């Protein structure tokens, strides 16, 4: 009986919401009923453009915040068959979905993406693991983006 009571007490403590101590932190994120996937926690990133001999974006960098849900479009102009690799980056995020031509894909993992012709791909993901990651065309310094998750 004592063990059962101890288990119930522990469960009650673990499931009770933590109440604020009067500290009004305006910087703290406020989530809706969907929690971390709420619309208020979403951000659209500038698209990456995949074109032969051209950089993916102007700065060559993306800065993300851990715990934020992002959407990014990758547009290929079809000038050359190109792949984008970023295994380290893909392991540092949780991919909600990849959308190609209206087809939604919910993968367990991704290592790279390859564009054989012109088209647009959209990736929706949650940044998780802080660090700096390379994402781009293998073997190219120009067609590479350094992604930092803080």
C-alpha positions in Angstrom: 0.0 0.0 0.0 2.8 2.4 0.9 4.5 1.6 -2.5 1.3 2.3 -4.4 0.8 5.6 -2.5 4.4 6.6 -3.2 4.0 5.9 -6.9 0.7 7.9 -7.1 2.4 10.8 -5.2 5.4 10.7 -7.6 3.1 10.6 -10.6 1.1 13.6 -9.3 4.3 15.6 -8.8 5.6 14.7 -12.3 2.4 15.6 -14.1 1.6 18.8 -12.2 2.4 21.9 -14.2 5.1 24.1 -12.9 3.7 27.4 -11.7 5.5 30.7 -12.3 7.0 32.4 -9.3 5.7 35.8 -10.4 8.6 36.3 -12.9 7.2 37.8 -16.0 9.6 36.6 -18.7 8.5 38.3 -21.9 11.2 36.4 -23.9 9.8 33.0 -23.1 8.0 31.4 -26.0 4.3 31.0 -25.6 2.9 27.9 -27.3 -0.7 27.1 -28.2 -2.3 23.7 -27.7 0.0 22.1 -30.2 3.0 22.9 -28.0 6.3 23.3 -29.8 4.6 22.7 -33.1 2.3 25.8 -32.6 2.0 28.4 -35.4 3.6 30.9 -33.1 6.8 28.8 -33.0 7.2 28.6 -36.8 9.5 30.5 -39.1 9.9 30.6 -42.9 13.5 30.7 -44.1 14.6 32.4 -47.3 14.7 29.8 -50.1 17.9 28.1 -51.3 18.5 28.2 -55.1 20.2 25.2 -56.7 21.8 26.3 -60.0 25.0 25.2 -61.7 28.0 27.2 -60.5 25.9 29.5 -58.3 25.9 29.9 -54.5 22.8 28.4 -52.6 22.2 31.7 -50.9 23.8 35.2 -50.7 25.5 34.9 -47.3 26.4 31.2 -47.4 25.1 30.9 -43.8 21.9 30.1 -42.0 21.4 30.7 -38.2 18.6 28.7 -36.5 17.4 28.5 -33.0 17.0 25.1 -31.3 13.4 24.3 -30.5 12.0 26.4 -33.4 10.0 24.9 -36.3 11.2 26.0 -39.7 10.1 25.7 -43.3 12.5 26.2 -46.2 12.1 25.8 -50.0 14.9 24.5 -52.2 14.4 25.6 -55.8 16.4 23.9 -58.6 16.6 25.5 -62.0 17.5 22.3 -63.8 20.8 23.6 -65.3 22.6 20.6 -64.0 21.9 17.4 -62.0 22.9 18.3 -58.5 22.8 16.7 -55.1 22.7 18.4 -51.7 24.3 16.4 -48.8 24.1 17.2 -45.2 24.0 14.1 -43.0 25.1 15.9 -39.9 22.5 18.6 -40.3 19.8 16.1 -41.0 20.7 14.2 -37.8 20.5 17.5 -35.8 16.8 18.1 -36.8 13.5 16.3 -36.7 12.0 16.4 -40.1 8.2 16.8 -40.0 7.8 16.5 -43.8 9.3 17.0 -47.2 6.9 18.2 -49.9 7.6 17.6 -53.6 4.9 18.5 -56.2 2.2 18.4 -53.5 3.3 14.9 -52.3 4.0 14.9 -48.6 6.8 12.6 -47.4 7.4 12.0 -43.7 10.8 10.3 -43.6 12.5 8.7 -40.6 15.8 10.0 -41.8 17.5 11.7 -44.8 21.1 11.8 -45.9 20.9 13.8 -49.1 18.6 15.2 -51.8 19.2 15.0 -55.5 17.6 17.2 -58.2 17.7 15.6 -61.7 15.6 18.4 -63.2 14.0 21.7 -62.3 11.6 21.7 -59.4 10.9 22.9 -55.9 11.1 20.9 -52.6 9.9 22.2 -49.2 11.3 20.8 -45.9 9.5 21.4 -42.6 11.6 20.6 -39.6 12.3 21.3 -35.9 15.9 22.4 -35.1 17.1 20.3 -32.2 20.8 19.8 -31.7 23.0 22.9 -31.4 26.1 23.0 -33.5 27.5 24.0 -36.9 26.7 21.9 -40.0 27.6 21.9 -43.7 24.8 21.5 -46.2 25.4 21.7 -49.9 26.7 20.2 -53.1 29.5 17.6 -52.2 32.9 18.8 -53.1 31.9 22.4 -53.8 32.9 25.4 -51.6 30.7 27.8 -53.5 27.5 25.7 -53.3 27.6 25.2 -49.6 25.7 26.7 -46.7 27.0 26.7 -43.1 24.0 26.1 -40.8 24.3 27.0 -37.2 21.8 25.8 -34.6 22.0 27.8 -31.4 
